[in-house]
Amino acid sequence: MRAPSALWTRLAPDPLAPDGLGGMPGRTVAVDWEVAEDERFDRVAARGTVDAVPEAAHSVHVEVAALAPGREYFYRFRAAGALSPVGRTRTAPEPGSLGALTTCVASCANYPVGWFTAYRRLAEDEPELVLHLGDYLYEYSTPAGSVRAVVGPETTELAGYRQRHAQYRTDPDLQAAHAVAPWLVVWDDHEVDNNWAGETAEDGSRLLARRAAAFQAYYEHMPLRRSSVPRGIDMQLYRRVPWGALATFHMMDTRQYRSDQACGDRMRVDCGERFDPARSLPGAAQEAWLLDGLRTSRARWDVLGQQVFFAERRGRDGAYAMDAWDGYAPSRDRVTRGWVEAGVRNAVVLTGDVHTHWANELPLDDTVVGTELVAGSVTSEGDGDGATDHPDLHVNPHLRFRSNRRGYVRVRYSADRVTADFRVLDAVTRPGEPVRTAASFVIPDREPGLNPA
Ligand SMILES: [Fe+2]
């Protein structure tokens, strides 16, 4: 049994070095790792040594096999006389297990815009698993009016992406969130370039060299397995993570293989192209992989961890977002019908991207067949306001809740229900804010849709 993600560290005594190399010499450095059953490392379960190489910016990924299922472990690294802080991870339970699981779901952490207090509060909730649905970082330089600064210009090359990742990792709140539990990560657009699609940049130019640099830095800094090592301009990020018989997490990549946005990538009222069945958001291969996984799943809860708004969302003026699933309507229909025809017991879609919390029911032919939980941002778009009303709630009755506060969603899975708590902070422009629950919903087993908790 393995932890659901790799154990990760990076050697970077000077994390903000402009060359992106973290102040390390251009040679291989041996790193010792240890995994123990207890926080004091009295009962060591596994240990070894791995090479940190300059070609990977001295990042380290360790996949430990042969751990016991369904329990927590602690890990640490030692290199060149330095000892890392201790991290906690957890192995997935045995294949038949229906034991409960607490997760937290986060998205969209723009460093200069605010303090990462949401990550601190997330860590204090002590989830057993963290899902990050993208915009882990932003490529931009520091905007005017920011509460703190990122170093360097907009990231376009490997050195800049490495430096940006390294700066994010100096944040103590983010460090606490990583140390509390294993993370399942997928990217959205800002890890590379705003609203990129496949091989096309936001401005319509070819993206290939920039994409390859961003992928390399992303792999280096995330707790990903070797199966995600980038190959040229490609990186295999979508993957399935079973959690006993309780849940299967289908972690999706809705950027790398998508057809370019229909009619440009803004809001559009009239756009026939968004109904073109030849277009796909996950891309043909990933769509087939997803449908195949849903067909063969025996999980109590099938969870799609992905980026962009899944539910239909018609604006007051009749406009739809071309960057979201609305811009790829037949692709969404194939996925939804896929899980219905597969007889999936419970389908839950997890979403990031829009910086606001939403709770949505997912209808198909006027029957609710799934539920979507949209995690608002860690900081993106700043403090927001206390409003929970929104015009789209009135135009789209299947959209049931929205909050314009920053935070994360705590999602608890058990055999008979999913409980979602929308956790919010009143401000991110000052540090140390407390967290509260703005709303909670229950999804009962075999009853898709939202109920008051
Ligand atoms: Fe974002």
Boltz pocket constraint, residues with backbone or C-beta under 6 A from the ligand:
constraints:
  - pocket:
      binder: B
      contacts: [[A, 108], [A, 109], [A, 134], [A, 135], [A, 190], [A, 353], [A, 354], [A, 355], [A, 380]]
      max_distance: 6.0
